[in-house]
Amino acid sequence: MNTNKNNRIPQKPLINIRLSDKKDAVIILDQRLLPNTIKYLELRTIDEMYDAIYTLKVRGAPAIGVFAAYAFYICCQHIEVEDKKYKSDECNQIAEKLKSARPTAVNLAWAVDRMLAAHKSGKDLLCECQAIHNEDIAMCKAISEHGLTLLKDGDCVITHCNAGALATSQYGTGLGALILGAERGMKLRAYVDETRPLLQGARITALELMNAGVDTTLICDNMVSAVMQQKTLRQISAAFVGCDRVAANGDVANKIGTSGLAVLAKHYGVPFYVFCPASTFDKSCKTGADIVIEERNATEITELYFKERIAPKDIKCFNPSFDVTPAELITAIVTEKGIFAPNEV
């Protein structure tokens, strides 16, 4: 039985992205350092912006989109122009570099392309990036409200990676219903898997849920089957995850390990819900097989977060950042527009 009561007073959520007061820099919370260190960075150059996305200083598909919009605005302001065409060429280069930082997350390209279109049509870029941020806040609240209809008082949800406020703008997607429910006085529980190799579950989801007042238990990734196998004892109600891209057929790409969780949920009869904004849908991508999966540095497996290297030197490593969950394993997809079967997206 879960003995972790987490009787702590809910804490004020951290702010992950904002413009500086002078609007000459993007200020982000460095999420690599959580939960032990809260450090904010001021970013002004395209190289700093690219690095922030690639190294996961800023992370989460919706948050990356919001950040990229602000980054595009800041970088375009710094261009010294002789004529309009020159500025357009430079803005195109900025857009392409930002989009190349993480190719799997569709929100990144979506936000950058929207900002580029705004630039080309003569719109105010500051207003446009602020609109993207405000829309994301409203989207998160709507997703959370829809997700809350899937929960009742006393429910227990199993999560993967991080899809809370730090991955978005407010509340979150996959965690939004839990956080909103706790805010409204519901007694909810969560099993949080650590999410190897970058430990977003252990470092960030556990922090966010505990701060929200959700009774939270941390497990290793390879303990998920044991928890679901004891579904009656553990009273697992559902699995909630976020999403970085939805293909036209309802397949979804999300943090590595999501498909394994979905397979286990199917086997043990646990409903599996995917939460994402409508902007995550990529109709140009027919199936999950067409999604480009980012592969990352082997050091994330062999030494990151460890005092010493844990694997033999020169060992070959395979480190995909995402995997694809087939539509047939998904109970429903929750968006700001409602709750849909995967084949309805």
C-alpha positions as CSV (number, residue, x, y, z in Angstrom):
1,M,0.0,0.0,0.0
2,N,1.2,3.5,-0.7
3,T,2.6,5.0,2.5
4,N,3.9,8.3,1.0
5,K,1.4,10.8,2.3
6,N,3.2,13.9,1.0
7,N,1.4,16.2,3.5
8,R,3.0,19.4,2.2
9,I,1.5,22.7,1.6
10,P,1.1,23.4,-2.2
11,Q,3.8,25.6,-3.5
12,K,3.6,28.5,-6.0
13,P,4.5,27.1,-9.5
14,L,7.8,28.1,-11.0
15,I,7.9,30.3,-14.1
16,N,9.7,28.6,-16.9
17,I,9.8,31.2,-19.7
18,R,9.3,35.0,-19.9
19,L,10.7,38.0,-21.6
20,S,13.0,40.3,-19.7
21,D,11.6,43.6,-18.4
22,K,13.4,45.4,-21.2
23,K,12.2,42.8,-23.7
24,D,15.8,42.3,-25.0
25,A,16.3,38.7,-23.7
26,V,14.4,35.5,-23.0
27,I,14.6,34.4,-19.4
28,I,14.3,30.7,-18.8
29,L,14.4,28.3,-15.8
30,D,17.3,25.9,-16.4
31,Q,15.5,22.7,-16.0
32,R,18.6,20.6,-16.2
33,L,19.4,21.6,-12.6
34,L,16.0,20.7,-11.0
35,P,15.1,19.8,-8.4
36,N,18.1,20.8,-6.4
37,T,18.9,24.2,-8.0
38,I,16.6,27.0,-9.2
39,K,18.6,29.1,-11.7
40,Y,17.4,31.5,-14.3
41,L,19.3,32.3,-17.5
42,E,19.1,35.4,-19.8
43,L,19.5,34.4,-23.4
44,R,20.0,36.9,-26.3
45,T,21.8,35.2,-29.2
46,I,20.7,32.6,-31.7
47,D,23.5,30.2,-30.5
48,E,22.2,30.6,-26.9
49,M,18.6,29.9,-28.0
50,Y,19.6,26.9,-30.0
51,D,21.7,25.5,-27.2
52,A,18.8,26.0,-24.7
53,I,16.5,23.8,-26.8
54,Y,19.1,21.2,-27.7
55,T,20.5,20.7,-24.2
56,L,17.0,20.7,-22.6
57,K,17.5,23.8,-20.5
58,V,14.0,24.4,-21.8
59,R,11.9,21.3,-22.6
60,G,8.4,20.1,-23.2
61,A,6.8,20.4,-26.7
62,P,4.4,23.4,-25.9
63,A,7.1,25.2,-23.8
64,I,9.6,24.8,-26.6
65,G,7.1,26.4,-29.0
66,V,6.5,29.3,-26.7
67,F,10.3,29.7,-26.1
68,A,11.0,29.5,-29.9
69,A,8.5,32.3,-30.6
70,Y,10.2,34.6,-28.0
71,A,13.6,33.5,-29.3
72,F,12.7,34.4,-32.9
73,Y,11.4,37.8,-31.8
74,I,14.6,38.6,-29.8
75,C,17.0,37.4,-32.4
76,C,15.3,39.3,-35.2
77,Q,15.5,42.5,-33.1
78,H,19.2,42.2,-33.0
79,I,19.7,42.1,-36.8
80,E,21.4,45.1,-38.2
81,V,19.6,45.8,-41.4
82,E,20.5,47.8,-44.5
83,D,17.2,46.9,-46.3
84,K,14.1,44.8,-45.8
85,K,15.3,41.9,-47.9
86,Y,18.5,41.5,-45.8
87,K,16.4,41.3,-42.7
88,S,14.1,38.7,-44.2
89,D,17.1,36.5,-45.2
90,E,18.5,36.7,-41.7
91,C,15.1,35.9,-40.2
92,N,14.8,32.9,-42.4
93,Q,18.2,31.7,-41.2
94,I,17.2,32.2,-37.6
95,A,14.0,30.2,-38.2
96,E,15.9,27.3,-39.7
97,K,18.4,27.1,-37.0
98,L,15.8,27.1,-34.2
99,K,13.8,24.4,-36.0
100,S,16.8,22.2,-36.3
101,A,17.5,22.1,-32.6
102,R,14.9,19.3,-31.9
103,P,13.2,17.9,-35.1
104,T,10.7,15.6,-33.4
105,A,8.6,18.1,-31.5
106,V,6.2,19.6,-34.0
107,N,5.3,22.6,-31.8
108,L,8.8,24.0,-32.3
109,A,8.4,24.2,-36.1
110,W,4.8,25.3,-35.8
111,A,5.7,28.3,-33.6
112,V,8.7,29.4,-35.6
113,D,6.8,29.1,-38.9
114,R,4.0,31.2,-37.4
115,M,6.5,33.9,-36.3
116,L,8.1,33.8,-39.7
117,A,4.8,34.3,-41.4
118,A,4.0,37.2,-39.0
119,H,7.3,38.8,-40.0
120,K,6.7,38.4,-43.7
121,S,3.2,39.9,-43.4
122,G,4.4,42.9,-41.4
123,K,2.8,41.9,-38.1
124,D,4.1,43.1,-34.7
125,L,6.4,40.2,-33.6
126,L,6.2,41.1,-30.0
127,C,2.4,40.9,-30.1
128,E,2.6,37.6,-32.0
129,C,4.9,35.8,-29.6
130,Q,2.9,37.1,-26.6
131,A,-0.3,35.8,-28.4
132,I,1.3,32.3,-28.7
133,H,2.1,32.3,-25.0
134,N,-1.4,33.4,-24.0
135,E,-3.0,30.9,-26.3
136,D,-0.8,28.2,-24.7
137,I,-2.0,29.2,-21.2
138,A,-5.7,29.0,-22.4
139,M,-5.0,25.7,-24.2
140,C,-3.5,24.1,-21.0
141,K,-6.4,25.2,-18.9
142,A,-8.9,23.7,-21.4
143,I,-6.9,20.4,-21.7
144,S,-6.8,20.2,-17.9
145,E,-10.6,20.8,-17.6
146,H,-11.3,18.0,-20.2
147,G,-8.8,15.7,-18.5
148,L,-10.4,16.3,-15.1
149,T,-13.6,14.6,-16.4
150,L,-11.6,11.4,-16.5
151,L,-10.8,11.5,-12.8
152,K,-12.8,11.1,-9.6
153,D,-11.8,11.8,-6.0
154,G,-9.3,9.1,-4.8
155,D,-8.0,8.1,-8.3
156,C,-4.4,7.1,-8.9
157,V,-2.6,7.8,-12.2
158,I,0.7,6.6,-13.5
159,T,2.8,9.1,-15.4
160,H,5.8,9.1,-17.7
161,C,8.4,11.9,-18.3
162,N,7.1,15.4,-17.6
163,A,4.0,17.1,-19.0
164,G,3.3,19.7,-16.3
165,A,3.5,23.5,-16.1
166,L,7.2,23.5,-16.7
167,A,6.7,21.7,-20.0
168,T,4.0,24.1,-21.1
169,S,2.8,27.5,-19.8
170,Q,0.3,26.7,-17.0
171,Y,-1.0,23.5,-15.4
172,G,0.4,21.3,-18.2
173,T,-1.0,18.7,-20.5
174,G,-0.5,15.2,-19.1
175,L,-0.3,16.5,-15.5
176,G,-2.7,19.4,-15.9
177,A,-5.8,17.4,-14.7
178,L,-4.0,16.2,-11.6
179,I,-2.7,19.7,-10.7
180,L,-6.1,21.3,-11.4
181,G,-7.9,18.6,-9.5
182,A,-5.6,19.0,-6.5
183,E,-6.1,22.8,-6.7
184,R,-9.9,22.2,-6.4
185,G,-9.5,19.9,-3.3
186,M,-9.5,16.5,-4.9
187,K,-7.5,13.8,-3.2
188,L,-5.4,12.3,-6.0
189,R,-2.4,9.9,-6.1
190,A,0.3,9.4,-8.7
191,Y,3.0,6.9,-9.5
192,V,5.8,8.7,-11.3
193,D,8.3,6.7,-13.2
194,E,11.8,8.3,-13.2
195,T,12.1,8.3,-17.0
196,R,15.6,7.3,-17.9
197,P,18.1,8.5,-19.1
198,L,17.3,12.2,-18.4
199,L,15.1,11.6,-15.3
200,Q,12.4,14.1,-16.1
201,G,9.9,12.1,-14.1
202,A,12.1,12.0,-11.0
203,R,13.5,15.5,-11.2
204,I,10.5,17.5,-12.5
205,T,7.2,15.6,-12.4
206,A,7.7,14.5,-8.8
207,L,8.5,18.1,-7.9
208,E,5.5,19.6,-9.6
209,L,3.0,17.0,-8.3
210,M,4.3,17.2,-4.8
211,N,4.2,21.0,-4.9
212,A,0.6,20.8,-6.1
213,G,-0.4,18.6,-3.2
214,V,-0.8,15.3,-5.1
215,D,0.2,12.2,-3.1
216,T,3.2,11.1,-5.2
217,T,5.2,7.9,-5.3
218,L,8.4,7.6,-7.4
219,I,9.3,4.4,-9.1
220,C,12.0,3.2,-11.5
221,D,11.0,2.7,-15.1
222,N,11.3,-1.0,-14.8
223,M,8.9,-1.1,-11.9
224,V,5.9,-0.1,-14.0
225,S,4.8,-3.7,-14.7
226,A,4.9,-4.6,-11.0
227,V,2.8,-1.6,-10.2
228,M,0.2,-2.3,-12.9
229,Q,0.2,-6.0,-12.0
230,Q,-1.0,-5.0,-8.6
231,K,-3.7,-2.9,-10.1
232,T,-6.3,-3.8,-7.4
233,L,-3.9,-3.2,-4.6
234,R,-2.4,-0.1,-6.1
235,Q,-5.7,1.1,-7.5
236,I,-4.3,2.4,-10.8
237,S,-7.0,4.3,-12.6
238,A,-5.2,5.3,-15.8
239,A,-1.9,6.3,-17.4
240,F,-1.5,9.9,-18.4
241,V,1.3,11.1,-20.8
242,G,2.1,14.1,-22.9
243,C,3.0,14.1,-26.6
244,D,5.4,15.7,-29.0
245,R,3.7,14.8,-32.4
246,V,0.5,13.1,-33.5
247,A,0.5,11.5,-37.0
248,A,-2.6,11.5,-39.2
249,N,-3.5,7.9,-38.2
250,G,-3.3,8.7,-34.5
251,D,0.1,7.3,-33.8
252,V,2.0,9.5,-31.3
253,A,5.6,10.3,-30.6
254,N,6.6,11.0,-27.0
255,K,9.5,10.6,-24.7
256,I,11.3,7.3,-25.0
257,G,9.6,4.7,-22.8
258,T,6.0,5.8,-23.6
259,S,5.3,3.0,-26.0
260,G,6.5,0.5,-23.4
261,L,4.1,2.0,-20.8
262,A,1.3,1.8,-23.4
263,V,2.0,-1.9,-24.1
264,L,1.9,-2.7,-20.3
265,A,-1.3,-0.6,-19.9
266,K,-3.0,-2.6,-22.6
267,H,-1.9,-5.9,-21.1
268,Y,-3.1,-5.0,-17.6
269,G,-6.3,-3.2,-18.8
270,V,-5.3,0.2,-17.6
271,P,-6.7,3.1,-19.8
272,F,-3.9,5.0,-21.6
273,Y,-4.6,8.7,-22.3
274,V,-2.4,11.1,-24.4
275,F,-2.6,14.8,-23.7
276,C,-1.6,17.4,-26.2
277,P,-2.6,20.7,-27.9
278,A,-4.2,20.5,-31.4
279,S,-1.0,22.2,-32.7
280,T,0.8,18.9,-32.1
281,F,-1.2,17.1,-34.8
282,D,0.8,16.7,-38.0
283,K,-1.5,15.9,-40.8
284,S,1.4,15.8,-43.3
285,C,2.8,12.8,-41.4
286,K,0.8,9.8,-42.4
287,T,1.9,7.3,-39.7
288,G,4.3,7.1,-36.8
289,A,6.8,5.4,-39.1
290,D,7.2,8.8,-40.8
291,I,8.2,10.7,-37.7
292,V,11.9,11.6,-37.4
293,I,13.2,10.4,-34.1
294,E,16.0,12.4,-32.5
295,E,19.0,10.4,-31.3
296,R,21.1,11.9,-28.5
297,N,24.6,11.7,-27.1
298,A,25.6,8.4,-25.5
299,T,26.9,10.2,-22.4
300,E,23.3,10.6,-21.3
301,I,23.2,6.8,-20.7
302,T,26.7,6.2,-19.5
303,E,27.5,9.0,-17.1
304,L,25.0,11.8,-16.8
305,Y,23.7,12.2,-13.2
306,F,26.2,9.6,-12.0
307,K,29.3,10.4,-9.9
308,E,31.4,8.1,-12.1
309,R,30.9,6.4,-15.5
310,I,28.7,3.4,-15.2
311,A,29.4,1.6,-18.5
312,P,32.6,0.3,-20.1
313,K,34.5,2.9,-22.1
314,D,33.8,2.7,-25.9
315,I,30.6,0.7,-25.4
316,K,28.2,1.2,-28.3
317,C,25.0,3.0,-27.2
318,F,21.6,3.6,-28.8
319,N,19.9,6.6,-27.3
320,P,16.7,7.7,-29.1
321,S,15.0,10.6,-27.4
322,F,11.5,9.5,-28.4
323,D,9.5,6.4,-29.4
324,V,6.2,6.0,-31.3
325,T,3.1,4.6,-29.6
326,P,0.7,3.0,-32.1
327,A,-2.9,4.4,-32.1
328,E,-4.4,1.0,-31.2
329,L,-2.7,1.2,-27.8
330,I,-4.2,4.6,-27.0
331,T,-7.6,4.9,-25.2
332,A,-8.1,8.5,-26.2
333,I,-6.3,11.7,-27.0
334,V,-7.2,14.8,-24.9
335,T,-6.8,18.2,-26.5
336,E,-8.2,21.7,-25.8
337,K,-11.0,20.8,-28.1
338,G,-12.2,17.7,-26.2
339,I,-11.5,14.0,-25.9
340,F,-11.1,12.0,-29.0
341,A,-10.4,8.4,-30.1
342,P,-7.1,8.2,-31.9
343,N,-8.8,7.5,-35.3
344,E,-10.8,10.7,-34.8
345,V,-7.8,13.1,-34.8
